Amino acid sequence: MAGGVSKEALRTILIHAMCAAKSVRVQRDHLLQLRRRLQQRIHGDNNDAAVVQEVAAGLFKVYYRGLEYASRYLRSLFDIVMENGNHACLYHLDFALALIPHEQLYDVLLAQRLPSRPTTQAQAFARIEAALHAVKLPEEHHIPRCIELLLGVRPPNVTGEPLLFRGMPGYSDDPLAAAHQHLANNGFPNPATAAAAPPQAPSSVDLDHALTYLHRACSLASLAIKHIDLAVAVFTSFDPKELAETAEKFCFIPEVPTLLALCLRIMDVLLPVQP
Protein backbone atom coordinates (compact mmCIF):
# COMPACT_ATOMS: atom_id res chain seq x y z
CA MET A 1 0.00 0.00 0.00
CA ALA A 2 1.30 3.43 -0.92
CA GLY A 3 2.84 5.20 2.02
CA GLY A 4 2.86 2.04 4.10
CA VAL A 5 5.69 -0.04 5.49
CA SER A 6 7.49 -2.60 3.36
CA LYS A 7 6.33 -6.19 3.02
CA GLU A 8 9.28 -7.49 5.03
CA ALA A 9 8.61 -4.99 7.81
CA LEU A 10 4.93 -5.86 7.68
CA ARG A 11 5.75 -9.52 8.24
CA THR A 12 7.75 -8.65 11.37
CA ILE A 13 4.99 -6.32 12.54
CA LEU A 14 2.40 -9.04 12.10
CA ILE A 15 4.47 -11.54 14.08
CA HIS A 16 4.83 -9.10 16.97
CA ALA A 17 1.15 -8.14 16.84
CA MET A 18 -0.03 -11.75 16.90
CA CYS A 19 2.36 -12.59 19.73
CA ALA A 20 1.01 -9.61 21.65
CA ALA A 21 -2.59 -10.69 21.04
CA LYS A 22 -1.95 -14.23 22.23
CA SER A 23 -0.01 -12.98 25.24
CA VAL A 24 -2.80 -10.58 26.25
CA ARG A 25 -5.35 -13.37 25.82
CA VAL A 26 -3.46 -15.61 28.21
CA GLN A 27 -3.21 -12.80 30.78
CA ARG A 28 -6.88 -11.91 30.33
CA ASP A 29 -7.81 -15.54 31.01
CA HIS A 30 -5.66 -15.45 34.16
CA LEU A 31 -7.44 -12.27 35.27
CA LEU A 32 -10.86 -13.86 34.73
CA GLN A 33 -9.83 -16.90 36.79
CA LEU A 34 -8.50 -14.71 39.58
CA ARG A 35 -11.63 -12.57 39.49
CA ARG A 36 -13.79 -15.68 39.86
CA ARG A 37 -11.65 -16.80 42.80
CA LEU A 38 -11.99 -13.42 44.50
CA GLN A 39 -15.75 -13.35 43.92
CA GLN A 40 -16.06 -16.76 45.54
CA ARG A 41 -14.06 -15.48 48.50
CA ILE A 42 -16.20 -12.35 48.86
CA HIS A 43 -19.63 -13.93 48.38
CA GLY A 44 -18.92 -17.31 49.99
CA ASP A 45 -18.49 -18.45 53.56
CA ASN A 46 -14.76 -19.00 53.23
CA ASN A 47 -12.84 -16.30 55.11
CA ASP A 48 -9.44 -17.90 54.57
CA ALA A 49 -6.83 -15.17 54.18
CA ALA A 50 -4.77 -17.56 52.04
CA VAL A 51 -7.28 -17.13 49.21
CA VAL A 52 -6.68 -13.38 49.13
CA GLN A 53 -2.92 -13.92 49.16
CA GLU A 54 -3.28 -16.43 46.34
CA VAL A 55 -5.21 -13.93 44.23
CA ALA A 56 -2.71 -11.16 44.96
CA ALA A 57 0.21 -13.40 44.01
CA GLY A 58 -1.50 -14.33 40.74
CA LEU A 59 -2.19 -10.69 39.93
CA PHE A 60 1.44 -9.81 40.58
CA LYS A 61 2.56 -12.36 37.98
CA VAL A 62 0.03 -11.01 35.45
CA TYR A 63 1.03 -7.36 35.61
CA TYR A 64 4.72 -7.64 36.47
CA ARG A 65 5.63 -10.20 33.78
CA GLY A 66 2.74 -11.08 31.46
CA LEU A 67 1.33 -7.69 30.57
CA GLU A 68 4.78 -6.13 30.51
CA TYR A 69 5.87 -8.58 27.81
CA ALA A 70 2.71 -7.85 25.82
CA SER A 71 3.30 -4.10 26.03
CA ARG A 72 6.89 -4.56 24.86
CA TYR A 73 5.64 -6.45 21.82
CA LEU A 74 3.23 -3.61 21.03
CA ARG A 75 5.83 -0.88 21.51
CA SER A 76 8.22 -2.75 19.25
CA LEU A 77 5.77 -2.30 16.36
CA PHE A 78 6.28 1.45 16.45
CA ASP A 79 10.05 0.99 16.59
CA ILE A 80 9.81 -1.04 13.38
CA VAL A 81 7.69 1.64 11.71
CA MET A 82 10.15 4.37 12.70
CA GLU A 83 13.08 2.31 11.42
CA ASN A 84 11.29 2.17 8.06
CA GLY A 85 10.92 5.95 8.04
CA ASN A 86 7.11 5.97 8.08
CA HIS A 87 5.98 8.36 10.80
CA ALA A 88 2.48 8.84 9.38
CA CYS A 89 1.30 5.73 11.25
CA LEU A 90 2.32 7.15 14.63
CA TYR A 91 -0.23 9.13 16.65
CA HIS A 92 2.05 9.95 19.64
CA LEU A 93 -0.66 9.96 22.31
CA ASP A 94 1.67 9.11 25.18
CA PHE A 95 2.18 12.66 26.38
CA ALA A 96 -1.54 13.47 26.24
CA LEU A 97 -2.76 10.35 28.01
CA ALA A 98 -0.04 10.68 30.64
CA LEU A 99 -1.75 13.89 31.81
CA ILE A 100 -5.14 12.26 32.32
CA PRO A 101 -5.75 10.85 35.84
CA HIS A 102 -5.83 7.06 35.85
CA GLU A 103 -9.38 6.91 37.17
CA GLN A 104 -10.65 9.04 34.28
CA LEU A 105 -8.42 7.39 31.67
CA TYR A 106 -10.35 4.12 32.00
CA ASP A 107 -13.56 5.73 30.71
CA VAL A 108 -11.62 7.68 28.08
CA LEU A 109 -10.11 4.52 26.57
CA LEU A 110 -13.46 2.72 26.52
CA ALA A 111 -15.12 5.66 24.76
CA GLN A 112 -12.44 6.24 22.09
CA ARG A 113 -14.02 6.62 18.66
CA LEU A 114 -12.15 4.79 15.90
CA PRO A 115 -13.32 3.40 12.53
CA SER A 116 -15.21 0.19 13.30
CA ARG A 117 -13.44 -1.64 10.47
CA PRO A 118 -9.93 -0.25 9.84
CA THR A 119 -8.79 -0.56 6.24
CA THR A 120 -5.46 1.29 6.12
CA GLN A 121 -2.15 0.80 7.87
CA ALA A 122 -2.56 4.13 9.66
CA GLN A 123 -5.94 3.03 11.05
CA ALA A 124 -4.46 -0.33 12.04
CA PHE A 125 -1.65 1.36 13.96
CA ALA A 126 -4.20 3.59 15.67
CA ARG A 127 -5.74 0.35 16.95
CA ILE A 128 -2.33 -0.92 18.05
CA GLU A 129 -1.67 2.27 19.96
CA ALA A 130 -5.10 2.06 21.60
CA ALA A 131 -4.31 -1.54 22.54
CA LEU A 132 -0.99 -0.48 24.06
CA HIS A 133 -2.71 1.99 26.36
CA ALA A 134 -5.41 -0.58 27.21
CA VAL A 135 -2.59 -2.90 28.34
CA LYS A 136 -0.50 -0.29 30.15
CA LEU A 137 -3.33 1.16 32.24
CA PRO A 138 -4.16 -2.06 34.14
CA GLU A 139 -0.45 -2.89 34.31
CA GLU A 140 0.45 0.45 35.86
CA HIS A 141 -2.69 1.23 37.85
CA HIS A 142 -5.65 -1.13 38.14
CA ILE A 143 -3.87 -4.37 39.03
CA PRO A 144 -1.34 -2.79 41.44
CA ARG A 145 -4.21 -0.87 43.06
CA CYS A 146 -6.20 -4.11 43.33
CA ILE A 147 -3.28 -5.81 45.06
CA GLU A 148 -2.94 -2.86 47.42
CA LEU A 149 -6.60 -3.13 48.38
CA LEU A 150 -6.22 -6.87 48.91
CA LEU A 151 -3.11 -6.77 51.07
CA GLY A 152 -2.80 -3.19 52.27
CA VAL A 153 0.64 -2.87 50.65
CA ARG A 154 1.43 -1.15 47.35
CA PRO A 155 3.39 -3.45 45.00
CA PRO A 156 6.35 -2.14 42.96
CA ASN A 157 5.85 -0.43 39.61
CA VAL A 158 7.05 -2.03 36.38
CA THR A 159 7.59 1.14 34.38
CA GLY A 160 9.62 4.30 34.86
CA GLU A 161 8.67 7.94 35.17
CA PRO A 162 5.91 9.40 32.93
CA LEU A 163 6.84 11.37 29.86
CA LEU A 164 7.37 15.10 30.25
CA PHE A 165 5.44 17.49 28.00
CA ARG A 166 7.80 19.71 26.01
CA GLY A 167 5.25 21.27 23.66
CA MET A 168 4.00 20.38 20.18
CA PRO A 169 3.53 22.59 17.11
CA GLY A 170 -0.08 23.66 16.64
CA TYR A 171 -1.10 22.96 20.25
CA SER A 172 -1.53 25.09 23.34
CA ASP A 173 1.50 25.68 25.55
CA ASP A 174 -0.63 24.58 28.50
CA PRO A 175 -0.01 20.83 28.91
CA LEU A 176 -3.56 19.92 29.97
CA ALA A 177 -5.19 22.01 27.23
CA ALA A 178 -2.82 20.52 24.65
CA ALA A 179 -3.63 17.03 25.90
CA HIS A 180 -7.38 17.59 25.57
CA GLN A 181 -6.95 19.03 22.08
CA HIS A 182 -4.71 16.20 20.94
CA LEU A 183 -7.04 13.54 22.30
CA ALA A 184 -10.04 15.13 20.60
CA ASN A 185 -8.16 15.07 17.29
CA ASN A 186 -7.61 11.32 17.67
CA GLY A 187 -11.09 10.07 18.48
CA PHE A 188 -11.16 10.42 22.27
CA PRO A 189 -13.92 12.10 24.28
CA ASN A 190 -13.24 15.04 26.56
CA PRO A 191 -11.55 13.56 29.66
CA ALA A 192 -13.32 16.13 31.82
CA THR A 193 -16.64 14.34 31.14
CA ALA A 194 -15.35 10.98 32.33
CA ALA A 195 -16.52 9.93 35.76
CA ALA A 196 -13.84 9.38 38.37
CA ALA A 197 -14.03 6.64 40.95
CA PRO A 198 -14.49 7.78 44.55
CA PRO A 199 -11.20 8.34 46.38
CA GLN A 200 -9.90 5.47 48.45
CA ALA A 201 -7.60 5.83 51.43
CA PRO A 202 -4.14 4.43 50.65
CA SER A 203 -3.08 1.09 52.13
CA SER A 204 -6.59 0.16 53.30
CA VAL A 205 -7.93 -3.35 52.74
CA ASP A 206 -11.24 -3.42 50.85
CA LEU A 207 -12.05 -6.59 48.92
CA ASP A 208 -15.14 -5.19 47.22
CA HIS A 209 -13.24 -2.17 45.94
CA ALA A 210 -10.39 -4.44 44.85
CA LEU A 211 -12.89 -6.45 42.81
CA THR A 212 -13.97 -3.25 41.05
CA TYR A 213 -10.40 -2.63 39.92
CA LEU A 214 -10.13 -6.24 38.79
CA HIS A 215 -13.33 -5.85 36.75
CA ARG A 216 -11.76 -2.86 35.01
CA ALA A 217 -8.51 -4.70 34.33
CA CYS A 218 -10.48 -7.54 32.68
CA SER A 219 -12.44 -5.06 30.55
CA LEU A 220 -9.28 -3.30 29.36
CA ALA A 221 -7.56 -6.58 28.51
CA SER A 222 -10.56 -7.59 26.40
CA LEU A 223 -10.53 -4.17 24.74
CA ALA A 224 -6.83 -4.55 23.89
CA ILE A 225 -7.50 -7.94 22.29
CA LYS A 226 -10.25 -6.43 20.16
CA HIS A 227 -7.98 -3.61 18.97
CA ILE A 228 -5.12 -5.97 18.10
CA ASP A 229 -7.39 -8.44 16.27
CA LEU A 230 -8.73 -5.64 14.07
CA ALA A 231 -5.21 -4.43 13.32
CA VAL A 232 -4.01 -7.95 12.50
CA ALA A 233 -6.91 -8.34 10.05
CA VAL A 234 -5.64 -5.25 8.21
CA PHE A 235 -2.02 -6.39 8.20
CA THR A 236 -2.88 -9.84 6.82
CA SER A 237 -5.12 -8.39 4.11
CA PHE A 238 -2.09 -7.20 2.13
CA ASP A 239 -0.83 -10.76 1.58
CA PRO A 240 -3.14 -13.06 3.53
CA LYS A 241 -1.70 -16.51 2.88
CA GLU A 242 2.03 -15.84 3.22
CA LEU A 243 1.82 -13.40 6.12
CA ALA A 244 -0.62 -15.50 8.11
CA GLU A 245 1.43 -18.68 7.68
CA THR A 246 4.62 -16.90 8.71
CA ALA A 247 3.01 -15.36 11.77
CA GLU A 248 1.39 -18.60 12.93
CA LYS A 249 4.74 -20.38 12.64
CA PHE A 250 6.42 -17.95 15.01
CA CYS A 251 3.49 -17.16 17.33
CA PHE A 252 2.44 -20.54 18.64
CA ILE A 253 1.76 -20.17 22.35
CA PRO A 254 1.59 -23.42 24.34
CA GLU A 255 -0.31 -24.23 27.51
CA VAL A 256 0.09 -21.98 30.53
CA PRO A 257 2.87 -23.94 32.35
CA THR A 258 5.36 -23.30 29.54
CA LEU A 259 4.17 -19.83 28.57
CA LEU A 260 6.69 -17.94 30.70
CA ALA A 261 9.62 -19.88 29.26
CA LEU A 262 8.37 -19.19 25.74
CA CYS A 263 7.93 -15.47 26.44
CA LEU A 264 11.44 -15.21 27.83
CA ARG A 265 12.90 -17.00 24.80
CA ILE A 266 11.00 -14.92 22.25
CA MET A 267 11.73 -11.63 24.02
CA ASP A 268 15.44 -12.43 24.16
CA VAL A 269 15.46 -12.98 20.40
CA LEU A 270 13.14 -10.21 19.21
CA LEU A 271 13.64 -7.57 21.90
CA PRO A 272 17.16 -7.85 23.34
CA VAL A 273 17.91 -5.72 26.35
CA GLN A 274 19.94 -2.65 25.45
CA PRO A 275 23.30 -2.35 27.31
Disulfide bonds with the S-S distance in Angstrom:
none
